[in-house]
Structure formats: C-alpha cells, structure tokens
Amino acid sequence: MLSSAYISDHMKVHSQGPHHVCELCNKGFTTAAYLRIHAVKDHGLQAPRADRILCKLCSVHCKTPAQLAGHMQTHLGG
C-alpha cells in the first residue's frame, strides 16, 4: 500500500516533469528530496540540509549566497 503523499509526488512525474536536476549526471527529479536521495545513493555525496547552498565545485554547504561567494574565492586563489 502506497501513501497518499508518495502517490501525489509520483503523479507530478506525469503532469509536471522533473524540476530538480542533478548537476553531476543531469538526471531529473520531481522533488528536491528525491534529488538529495539520488545524490547520496548514486554519487556518494552527503545530503545537504534543505536550507543550505551547495558549492558545485567541492560540495561545501554555505548558509547564504554571500557566504558562497566568499567561499568561491578559495577556488579562485583569492
């Protein structure tokens, strides 16, 4: 027996298509939660908290866009 929440999420596949795309393999998901599960299971990444911004280069979690911009300077040597 499937939960109504699961069925509701699943039906988005048929009506809306994927809106959350994995930046590593371009696989699409209907919810951010499914994308996080995919990142953990298929890519071995640690699941980021929903309120964090993930650095695309090294997977560091930042709290704000400004913090991410500062973090990006470490990749640029600045």
Beta strands, then each sheet from edge to edge (+ up, - down):
strand 1: 20-21
strand 2: 28-29
strand 3: 53-54
strand 4: 61-62
sheet 1: 1+ 2-
sheet 2: 3+ 4-
end
